[in-house]
Amino acid sequence: MPILGPLGGEDAAGEESDVIYTSVLLGFALTRTLLRQPFAFDAAYGADEDEQRHLKSAVERAVTLVAGCGIAGAESCAQFVSHGLAPEHTGESGGLVTGRRGGEALTPFARNQIMSDDQALAMAAFEYRSAEQGAEEFAGQYHGRGAYTGMVDDVVGHHTLIQPTIRRVVDNRERWMPDRSGLWGLIGGDNATLFAPLSASQYANLSTDPKKGMGPLRRDTGIVQYIHGMSWAMREALRWGPWTTAYELAVGKDTKKRASCFACTTYMYSAGFPASSSHLGRCESWGILPDGSMGAGEDHVFSDGAEGELEQAIARSMNSRWHIEMYHLTRRGVAILQAASGMPQPHRAAAARLAARFERSDPARAAVGGNPFLDAITWHGSDLDRVSRTLGTY
């Protein structure tokens, strides 16, 4: 039986996911250009020459498409969108991604900001050391691959935060899920086998060892999503005052990137916290903040106690802005993509299906405009490969 992709194509889930992702990227590059905001897609520090060439080729092709789209001002895309290397991870005070309020006009590296508050610095050291050998008292906090912990720097109120990435299961009938009877989007298996029965021995993500996984899931049906630490940090920064800076700390031996994934990057820009570095890595099953109680087994205690109505209101506002921005990024990006030459035929067909959803402005679609992107990134894989396959830059 054929698998229907997120846009309804038979056995085209990969191509449709590629096209959705690439359309958002093109719309994002156009936006940075029109707003004259410097931006770079960074390879991980220490990336080999092949990876850097791969990134350069994909970004330059995207820039060329944006520059030639016919929108006044877009022709200057190369002045504002580039590629580079993420900063080096240098330990407890040098493993932080900065979400820099008001930093859109700065170059990405200029957005990098060291924590100022002594309590924030102490908290960062505490969290970083929590992954060290022998720190058994921290058992239960995830320190495996992709262990990014949200933190804040509040020089006025001295509020602090330690919030690792949280995994949750959502049930939304409007979202794409190839098989409604099971679970979809768990990190640790490939796209063809994720409907198999789940076990901790097969999927490290289910391990109760915090250096390997996040423990058992509370349910075995629905879409798994991962809410990264930076998202929680931005919510707390909005809560505690406009001087508060959001951070994400990479902890553990398997997490060394000082760069935000592209999914987080879109969320950071819509919330007003542009990142100090962004990469095209793997934003597998990334998800936006919950705007209410997450349910038994998924609720967490935050810096000052349980989640309340104020936090939920902030999350709703962040999510609404992101959905609307993603709607416009996708709509404009797929229009640019359709004019591209050299796109493989299966991707061109997928682009036509995506464009058909955006033939006219639709407020109802805009309200959930990020859902196609969320669907696309539950089909796991390298984000740079998604863009390269779509633009034919291999």
N, C-alpha and C positions, 0 to 999 in steps of 0.2 A: 504494500500500500504506500503510495507516495506521501512524503511529508510536505505539507503546505508551509511555505515560508511566511515571514511576518507581513508580507504584502500580498499573500495569497497565491504565489507562484508554486507550481508543483516541482518538488525536489530542487528548489532554488533558494533555500534558506541561506546558504553561504553567500551567494551573489547579492541577494536582497540586503543582508546585513552589511556587506561591504559598501553597497551603494548608499544606504541610509547614513552610515558613519561618514563616508567621504563627502556627502552632501552637507552635513553639519560642519565638517572641517572647512569646506569652501566658503560657506556662509560666514563662519567665524573669521576666516582670513579676510574676507571682504569687509566685515565690520571693523576689524582692527585698522584696516587701511583707511576707510572712510572717516573714522574717528581719530586718525593719525596717532595711533597707540602702538609703540614698538612691541613686537612679540617674536619669540623664537621657539621652535620645536627643538628640544634638546635631546641628544643621545645621552645615555648614562655615562658618568665619568669613567674613563678607562675603556670605553667601547672600542672595538677593533676597527680597522680601516674599512672593512667591507660593510659593517653596519653603518658607519658614518656616510659612506658613499650611497648606500641604499636610502638613508634618510634624506641626504642632499638631493638625490634624484627626484624623490617623491615630493618634497617641499617645493623645489623649483618648478616642477610641472604644475602643482597647484597654484603657485604664484602666477605662472604664465596664463593659466585659465582665468583667474580672477582679473588680471590686468587687461585681458582682452574681452571682458564681458560686456563692454559698452556703457557701463555706468560711469558717470562723470566722477573723476577722482580715483577710480579703481586702477587706472593705469600706473599709479605710483605704488602698487602693492609691494614690489621688491624693496622699497625703502623702509617698509614697516614690518614685513613678515620674513623671517629668516630661519636658519637652523644653526645649532651650536652644540655645546657640551654642558651638561648639568654640573653644578658645583660638586666638589669632592666632599664625601662624608668623612668628617674628621673627629667623631666622638660625640660625647654627650652634649656639648655646646655647638657642635658643627654638623649635626645631622638633621637640621630643621628646615622645612619649607615654610616660607613666610607668606601669609595672606595680607598684603600691604594695602590698607585702606587709602584711597586717594592716589594710588600708585600707577594708575593706568598710563599716564604720560611718561613715566620713567622707563628706562631700559629694564629688562627682567632682572639682571643682576643687581641693579641699583635698588630694586625693591627688597632685596635681602636685608633683614634687620635683626640685630642681636637683641635678645631679651634684656630689658632694663631693670625690671623689678626683681629684687633679691629672692622673694618667695617663688616667683616663676622659675628663676634659675635653679633654685633648690629642688623644685618639683621636677624639672627636666632631668636633673642629675639623678634623682630618686628613681624616676621612670626608666632612664637609660640603664641604670645598674640593675634594675629588676630582672633583666634578661641574663645576667651573668651567672656563670656556673656557681651552684651552691645557694642561690637566692630562693630557696624553697618556700619562703614565706609569701612569695608572690604567685604561687601556683594558682592557676585559674585565669590569669590574664594572658591573652594570646601573644606569643612571641615568635610565630612562624613566619613563612613567606608573606610579604605584604603587611607586616605589623606596623602600621602607621597610627600613631597616637595623637589625638587632638589635644592642644594646649592653648592657653591664653596668657597674654602679658598685660596686666592691668596695673599701671603705675599709680592710679588714684585709689581704687578700692582694694587693691591687692588680692583680688579673687584669683583662684587657680583652678585648673582642670586637668584631669587625666582621663581621657576617653578613647580607648582603643576602638578599632573598627568593630562594628556590631553586625552580626549576620541575623537576618530575619526571613520569615516566609510570608508572602503576601498572596491574597486571593482576589484577583481583579479580572473579571470576565471580559473586560475590554482589552486586556493585554494578550499578546501572542504567547501561546504555550502549545507546542506540537501535540502533546498527549495530556489531556485534562485529568486523566486518572492517576497521575503520579506526581513526581517532583521534577522541577526544571531549574537549571541554572547553578547547581552546586559546583563549586570550584574543586577540581581534582580529577575529573574524568573528561573524556573527549565528547564531542557533540553526538556521537553515534551511540554511546553506551550509558548515557545519564538516566535512562529509564530502567536500568537494571536495579534489582534490589540493593539497598544501600547497606554497607557495613563499614565499620571503622578500619578493618583490615584492608579493604579495597580503596577507601577514600580517606586519605590522611586528614582531610578537613573535618571529619567527624571524630577524630581522636580526642580523648580527654587530656592528653599531654599538651600543655599550653605552648610547648615549643614546636608542636606539629599541627594542631587543629583547634577548633572552637567548640568541640564537644557535640553531643547528640542534638538533633533537631527535635523541636517539640511537636512536629507534625510531619506527615509523609506525603502531603499533597500541597501543591501551590508552587509559586515562583520564589526561588531563593535570591535575596539581594543583600549586598554588602554596603553598609553605610560607613564611609571612611572617616577617620578621625578629624580631618579638616572640616567636614560638614558640621560636626558637633561643635568644633571650636568657633566657627563663624557664628553659629547660633548664640553661643555664650558671649562672644565679643559684642554682638548686637545688644544683648541683654544688659551687659555691665557698663556700657558707655562708649561713646564715639572715639575715645582715645585708646581703646583696647585692641590689641593686635592678635590675630589668629595665627596659630602655628600647627604644624604637623611634624612629629618627631619619629624618625625611623629607628626602631629598636630591634635587637636580636641579630644573630649572625647571618640571617638570610635576607635582611632588608637593608639595603645601603643607598638606594636612590634618594637624592635630595631634589626631587622633582614631582610635581603633581601629575596624575594621569589626566588625559584629555577630558574625560567625563567630569572629574572634579574641577578642572580648569573652567569649563563652561558654567558650572554652578558657582564658582568663585567670582567670575566676572559678573554674573547676573546679581550676585549678592553684594558686589562692591569691594571684593577682596582679591584683586589680581595677584597671581602667583609669582614667586621669585624664579621659578623654573617649571617648565611643563614638558612632558615627554609623550611619545607615541609608543607605549609599551603594551600593557594588557589591562584594560579596565573591565575585566570580566565581572558581569552581574553587579556592577556598581548600582547603587540606588540612592534616591533622595531621602531627606529626613522624614520620619513619620510625623504626622501632625496630630497624634493622639496616643493613647496608651497602646503599647505594642503587644500586649497580651501576656498571658502566663508564660514564664520562662524567658521572656524577651525584655521585660522592663528592667531598667537599671537605675541605680542611685547616682546622681550627678554631683557636682562640686558642692552644692549647698542643700542636697536632699532630693526628694522625688521630683519627677517632672510635673509641672503644673500648667495652668491655663496660659500663662504668659509665654512659656517656652513653646507651647503648641501653636499659639497665635503667631509667633515669630516664624516657626517652621512653615505654617500655611502661607505667610507672606513670601518667604524665600522660594517656596515651591511654585507659587503662582507666577512670580516673575520669571523663574527659570523656564517653566512650560511655555510661556508666551514668547520668550526670547528664542527658545529652541524651535518653535513653530516658524518664526521668521527666518532663522538660520537655515533650517531645512528647506523651506520654500524657495528662498533665493539661491541656496546652494545647488539644489537639483536643477534649477534653470541653467546655472552655469555649467553643470555637469553634462547636461544634454547636448551642449554645443561642442563638447570635447570630441576630438578625433582620436582614433586608435583604441577606443574602449572595446573590450571583448563583447561579442554579441550577447551572451547571457547577462552581462552587466548592463548593456544598453537596454535590453528588454526590462530588466528590473528597474532601471531609472525611469522608464516610461510609466511603469506601474506606480512608482512613487510620485512622479509629477502629476499623474491623474488625480491624486488625492489633494493637490494644491492648485487646481485650475482656477479657483476663485478664493477670495479671502473668506474665511469661515471662523467666526468667534468661538463656536462650539469646539472646533478642532484646536484652536489656539489654546483653549483652557487646559487641554491635555497634550499640548504640542510636543512634549518630550517623550511621550510614550513610544513612538517608533524607534527612537534612539535607545531607550531602555530595553526594548525588545531585541534590537540588533545586538547589543552587547551581552545578552544571555547566550548567544551563539559564540562560543569562546574561541579566541585566537589572537594572534599578534595584530595590534592596531596598525602598525606600519605596513604589514602585509595586506591588510584590508585596503588601504589607500593605494598601495602599489599595484594590486590586482585590478582595481577599478580603473586607475589612470594608465595602466600598461607601462609601468616604469621599471619592471624587473630587468 
